[in-house]
Amino acid sequence: MRVFLWVIFIVIQLMLLITLSWRLQKYKHSRFMLKQILSQYSGEVQKTWRKFYELIPVVTILVQIKIFVFFGASVTMASYLNNPVAGLLYALVVFLVLLILSQISYIQNFTDKLFEKNLHIIIKVVEPTSRLVAVFNRYEEEDTIRLKSKEELLDFVQYLPLDIINKTQKRGLLAILGAQEKTVKDIMTPKKQVISVAPSATLGPVLLSDLQSSGHLYFPVSSKKGQPEGLLRLSDLSDINNAKQHHKASDLMSSYLAWVSEDFSILNLAQVFSEEKQHMLFVKDFEDNFVGIITITDIVNNIFGISKE
């Protein structure tokens, strides 16, 4: 009888390993993220735990662990007491108690922390049985990651190890994936930050020096509170002979202004740039008020995640 009970105990432990392996095999993306967190982002486990918690039924696994462990312990105890019936009854009581305790939030929080603390051990123990589970489920030996949403794709890219993709490439890829959700308002230069030139500004070396130091090539011509009246190109101002023939910014500016709405998507914005053949567009709100400017450089910087600084 004692040998029989020990066999039951071993079978239960194997069932535990196979169950955990099956769950982690089923949630391949979660397992991949978990490995990267443990190996590359160990300092951010607490931060990323909630995302992983949403993808894998941790509480269910924890309950199974407790049930199997206590059940195995009770069988072992019964073998020493030579009373298998008492051991099985004890296991049944423990099973019911654990099911009740698993519904209490305090116990859940405690078990979550315990699971998180020993996560690397569980992975290390479960990993060898993953291949066995793969055979039974006819999975390919190599991991095949199936992403079901854009959020999962963004998380997948976020936690790729640095030996696969560096920080700059990762930032650029995430920016490209998120570009479709941005609007002109998200990436434009607001009106209060725009460097403009007054229509009555005198053309000369002083103005040229000030504009050159700004690092920009195009400047709206407008009064402080008024709507833009034109566009002044730094290249036109740098032409001394051309500048000498004009005394004010309003004389040299281009009066053609290309406008775009602040709620346009990045894709629509790119189409406007292509149609207008302009390097800078003026941005208006739903009431046709001037609210900012946007350049081709702004699109490039935001699509590829390049900081303006």
C-alpha positions as CSV (number, residue, x, y, z in Angstrom):
1,M,0.0,0.0,0.0
2,R,2.8,2.4,0.9
3,V,4.4,1.9,-2.6
4,F,1.1,2.4,-4.2
5,L,0.6,5.8,-2.4
6,W,4.1,6.9,-3.4
7,V,3.3,6.1,-7.0
8,I,0.2,8.3,-6.7
9,F,2.3,11.1,-5.2
10,I,4.8,10.9,-8.1
11,V,2.0,10.8,-10.7
12,I,0.4,13.9,-9.1
13,Q,3.7,15.8,-9.3
14,L,4.0,14.9,-13.0
15,M,0.5,16.1,-13.6
16,L,1.4,19.4,-12.0
17,L,4.4,19.8,-14.3
18,I,2.5,18.8,-17.4
19,T,-0.4,21.2,-16.4
20,L,1.9,24.1,-15.9
21,S,3.7,23.3,-19.2
22,W,0.5,23.1,-21.1
23,R,-0.6,26.5,-19.8
24,L,2.7,28.1,-20.6
25,Q,2.8,26.4,-24.0
26,K,-0.7,27.7,-24.7
27,Y,0.3,31.2,-23.8
28,K,3.5,31.3,-25.7
29,H,3.6,35.1,-26.0
30,S,3.2,35.4,-22.3
31,R,6.0,33.0,-21.6
32,F,8.3,34.8,-24.1
33,M,7.6,38.1,-22.4
34,L,8.2,36.5,-19.0
35,K,11.6,35.1,-20.0
36,Q,12.7,38.5,-21.3
37,I,11.5,40.2,-18.1
38,L,13.5,37.8,-16.0
39,S,16.6,37.9,-18.1
40,Q,16.7,41.5,-19.4
41,Y,14.3,43.6,-17.3
42,S,14.5,42.0,-13.8
43,G,14.2,45.5,-12.2
44,E,10.9,46.0,-14.0
45,V,9.1,42.8,-12.9
46,Q,6.8,44.7,-10.6
47,K,6.0,47.2,-13.3
48,T,5.2,44.7,-16.0
49,W,3.5,42.1,-13.8
50,R,0.0,43.4,-14.3
51,K,0.3,43.0,-18.1
52,F,1.4,39.4,-17.7
53,Y,-1.2,38.8,-15.1
54,E,-3.9,39.7,-17.7
55,L,-2.6,37.1,-20.2
56,I,-2.1,34.0,-18.1
57,P,-4.5,32.6,-15.4
58,V,-2.1,32.8,-12.6
59,V,-4.6,32.3,-9.8
60,T,-5.8,29.0,-11.4
61,I,-2.2,27.8,-11.6
62,L,-1.5,28.8,-8.0
63,V,-4.6,26.9,-6.8
64,Q,-3.5,23.8,-8.8
65,I,0.0,24.0,-7.3
66,K,-1.4,24.2,-3.7
67,I,-3.9,21.5,-4.4
68,F,-1.4,19.1,-5.8
69,V,1.3,19.8,-3.2
70,F,-1.1,19.4,-0.3
71,F,-2.7,16.4,-1.8
72,G,0.7,14.8,-2.3
73,A,1.7,15.6,1.2
74,S,-1.5,14.2,2.6
75,V,-1.0,10.9,0.7
76,T,2.5,10.7,2.0
77,M,1.3,11.3,5.5
78,A,-1.4,8.6,5.1
79,S,1.3,6.1,3.9
80,Y,3.1,6.6,7.2
81,L,-0.1,6.3,9.2
82,N,-1.0,3.2,7.2
83,N,-4.4,4.8,6.7
84,P,-5.0,5.8,3.1
85,V,-8.6,6.6,3.6
86,A,-7.8,9.2,6.3
87,G,-5.2,10.7,3.9
88,L,-7.7,10.9,1.0
89,L,-10.3,12.6,3.3
90,Y,-7.6,15.0,4.5
91,A,-6.7,15.8,0.9
92,L,-10.4,16.4,0.1
93,V,-10.8,18.8,3.0
94,V,-7.6,20.7,2.0
95,F,-8.9,20.9,-1.5
96,L,-12.2,22.6,-0.4
97,V,-10.4,24.9,2.0
98,L,-8.0,26.0,-0.8
99,L,-10.8,26.7,-3.2
100,I,-12.4,29.0,-0.6
101,L,-9.2,30.7,0.3
102,S,-8.4,31.3,-3.4
103,Q,-11.4,33.6,-3.6
104,I,-10.2,35.9,-0.8
105,S,-8.3,38.9,-2.2
106,Y,-5.8,39.0,0.6
107,I,-4.8,35.4,-0.1
108,Q,-4.7,36.1,-3.9
109,N,-2.3,39.1,-3.3
110,F,-0.1,36.9,-1.1
111,T,0.0,34.1,-3.6
112,D,0.7,36.5,-6.5
113,K,3.8,37.8,-4.7
114,L,4.9,34.3,-3.9
115,F,4.4,33.2,-7.5
116,E,6.3,36.3,-8.7
117,K,9.2,35.7,-6.3
118,N,9.7,32.1,-7.4
119,L,8.8,32.6,-11.1
120,H,12.2,31.7,-12.4
121,I,12.2,28.5,-10.5
122,I,8.8,27.5,-11.9
123,I,10.0,28.2,-15.4
124,K,13.2,26.3,-15.0
125,V,11.3,23.2,-13.7
126,V,8.5,23.4,-16.3
127,E,10.7,24.0,-19.3
128,P,11.9,20.4,-19.7
129,T,8.3,19.1,-19.9
130,S,7.3,21.7,-22.5
131,R,8.7,19.5,-25.2
132,L,6.6,16.5,-24.0
133,V,3.5,18.7,-24.1
134,A,4.4,19.9,-27.5
135,V,4.5,16.3,-28.8
136,F,1.1,15.6,-27.4
137,N,-0.4,18.8,-28.8
138,R,1.5,18.5,-32.1
139,Y,3.1,21.9,-31.7
140,E,6.2,22.8,-33.5
141,E,9.4,22.5,-31.4
142,E,10.3,26.1,-32.1
143,D,8.1,28.7,-30.5
144,T,5.4,30.2,-32.8
145,I,4.1,33.5,-31.4
146,R,0.6,34.3,-32.4
147,L,-0.4,37.9,-31.7
148,K,-4.1,38.7,-31.5
149,S,-4.1,42.4,-31.1
150,K,-2.0,45.5,-31.7
151,E,-1.5,45.9,-28.0
152,E,0.1,42.4,-27.8
153,L,2.4,43.4,-30.8
154,L,3.5,46.6,-29.0
155,D,4.2,44.6,-25.8
156,F,6.1,42.0,-27.8
157,V,8.3,44.7,-29.4
158,Q,8.7,46.5,-26.0
159,Y,10.2,43.4,-24.4
160,L,12.5,42.2,-27.2
161,P,16.0,41.6,-25.8
162,L,18.7,44.2,-26.7
163,D,20.7,41.6,-28.5
164,I,17.9,41.4,-31.1
165,I,17.0,45.1,-31.4
166,N,18.8,48.0,-29.9
167,K,17.0,50.9,-28.0
168,T,17.1,53.2,-31.0
169,Q,15.6,50.6,-33.4
170,K,13.0,49.7,-30.8
171,R,11.9,53.3,-30.2
172,G,11.6,53.8,-34.0
173,L,9.6,50.7,-34.5
174,L,7.2,51.5,-31.7
175,A,6.8,55.1,-33.1
176,I,6.0,53.7,-36.5
177,L,3.4,51.3,-35.1
178,G,1.8,54.1,-33.1
179,A,1.9,56.8,-35.8
180,Q,-1.5,55.9,-37.2
181,E,-3.1,56.9,-33.9
182,K,-1.6,60.3,-33.9
183,T,-3.1,63.5,-35.3
184,V,-1.6,66.8,-36.5
185,K,-2.4,68.3,-33.1
186,D,-0.2,65.7,-31.4
187,I,3.0,66.5,-33.4
188,M,2.6,70.1,-34.5
189,T,4.5,73.1,-33.1
190,P,1.9,75.1,-31.1
191,K,1.3,78.7,-32.0
192,K,2.9,80.0,-28.7
193,Q,6.1,78.3,-29.7
194,V,6.2,79.4,-33.3
195,I,9.0,81.9,-34.3
196,S,7.3,84.4,-36.5
197,V,8.3,87.6,-38.2
198,A,6.2,90.8,-38.1
199,P,5.1,92.1,-41.5
200,S,6.7,95.4,-40.8
201,A,10.1,93.9,-39.7
202,T,13.0,95.6,-41.4
203,L,15.1,93.2,-43.6
204,G,18.8,93.3,-42.8
205,P,21.7,91.6,-41.1
206,V,20.2,91.8,-37.6
207,L,17.0,90.0,-38.6
208,L,19.0,87.5,-40.7
209,S,21.2,86.7,-37.7
210,D,18.3,86.2,-35.4
211,L,16.5,83.8,-37.8
212,Q,19.6,81.8,-38.6
213,S,20.3,81.2,-34.9
214,S,16.8,79.7,-34.5
215,G,17.8,76.7,-36.7
216,H,14.6,77.0,-38.8
217,L,14.3,77.6,-42.6
218,Y,10.7,78.9,-42.8
219,F,8.9,81.5,-40.8
220,P,5.3,82.7,-40.7
221,V,4.8,86.4,-41.2
222,S,2.1,87.6,-38.8
223,S,1.5,90.0,-36.0
224,K,1.4,88.7,-32.5
225,K,-2.3,88.2,-32.3
226,G,-3.3,88.1,-35.9
227,Q,-3.6,85.4,-38.5
228,P,-0.6,84.6,-40.7
229,E,-0.2,86.8,-43.7
230,G,2.6,85.0,-45.5
231,L,5.6,82.8,-45.4
232,L,9.2,84.0,-45.3
233,R,12.0,81.7,-46.4
234,L,15.4,82.0,-44.9
235,S,17.0,81.4,-48.3
236,D,15.2,84.4,-49.8
237,L,16.5,86.6,-46.9
238,S,20.0,85.3,-47.3
239,D,20.0,86.6,-50.9
240,I,21.5,90.1,-50.2
241,N,20.7,91.5,-53.6
242,N,17.1,90.4,-53.3
243,A,16.9,91.7,-49.7
244,K,18.2,95.1,-50.7
245,Q,15.3,95.6,-53.1
246,H,12.8,95.1,-50.3
247,H,12.6,97.0,-47.0
248,K,10.0,94.9,-45.1
249,A,9.2,91.3,-44.5
250,S,5.8,91.8,-46.1
251,D,7.5,92.8,-49.3
252,L,9.6,89.6,-49.6
253,M,7.2,87.0,-48.1
254,S,5.2,84.5,-50.1
255,S,1.5,85.2,-49.7
256,Y,0.5,81.6,-50.5
257,L,-0.4,79.6,-47.4
258,A,-1.2,75.9,-47.3
259,W,-3.4,74.9,-44.4
260,V,-4.2,71.6,-42.7
261,S,-6.8,70.8,-40.0
262,E,-5.5,69.8,-36.5
263,D,-7.5,66.6,-36.5
264,F,-5.9,65.2,-39.6
265,S,-4.2,61.8,-39.3
266,I,-0.5,61.5,-40.1
267,L,-1.4,59.6,-43.3
268,N,-3.7,62.5,-44.4
269,L,-1.1,65.0,-43.5
270,A,1.5,63.3,-45.7
271,Q,-1.0,63.4,-48.6
272,V,-1.5,67.2,-48.1
273,F,2.3,67.7,-48.1
274,S,2.5,65.7,-51.3
275,E,-0.3,67.7,-53.0
276,E,0.8,71.2,-51.8
277,K,4.5,70.7,-52.6
278,Q,5.3,72.7,-49.4
279,H,7.8,72.1,-46.6
280,M,5.6,73.8,-44.0
281,L,1.9,73.8,-43.4
282,F,-0.2,76.1,-41.2
283,V,-2.5,74.3,-38.8
284,K,-6.1,75.5,-38.1
285,D,-8.7,74.3,-35.6
286,F,-12.4,73.6,-36.3
287,E,-13.1,77.3,-36.1
288,D,-10.4,78.1,-38.7
289,N,-8.2,79.8,-36.1
290,F,-4.4,79.6,-36.5
291,V,-3.1,77.2,-33.8
292,G,0.3,76.1,-35.0
293,I,2.6,75.0,-37.8
294,I,3.9,71.6,-38.9
295,T,6.8,70.7,-41.2
296,I,8.0,67.6,-43.0
297,T,10.7,67.2,-40.4
298,D,8.0,66.9,-37.7
299,I,6.5,63.9,-39.6
300,V,9.9,62.2,-40.0
301,N,10.8,62.8,-36.3
302,N,7.6,61.4,-35.0
303,I,7.3,58.4,-37.4
304,F,10.8,57.2,-36.6
305,G,10.8,58.3,-32.9
306,I,13.5,60.9,-33.3
307,S,13.6,63.4,-30.5
308,K,13.5,67.1,-31.4
309,E,16.3,67.8,-28.9
